[in-house]
């Protein structure tokens, strides 16, 4: 079991290092980003299966990588292939971005409302 945890921790470090490399890539070199995004999703699945063998801190760190995988996959989508410049792909991407931004805003607003509600309860 210790070997699995060590391997997972090394995988998280490698993914973080790879994410840093990705940010320095030229837009033309985005073809490999799909594989990187897929690797991040695989890390999420494996860590969920091994959840009881991992510390909460490590599990959470791995799952925060999910926030990295989506923009990486989107960057890949918009940067490669013959469909990258088509209207249907750009409209689909805009729709996806809109949904994600709306969901994020909704979550942040709910968190803000919950904090205000809690503050009112504590002050009373």
PyMOL commands that set and color helices and strands:
alter all, ss='L'
color gray80, all
select helices_A, chain A and resi 2-23+27-29+33-49+51-53+56-64+66-79+82-85+87-123
alter helices_A, ss='H'
color red, helices_A
deselect
rebuild
show_as cartoon
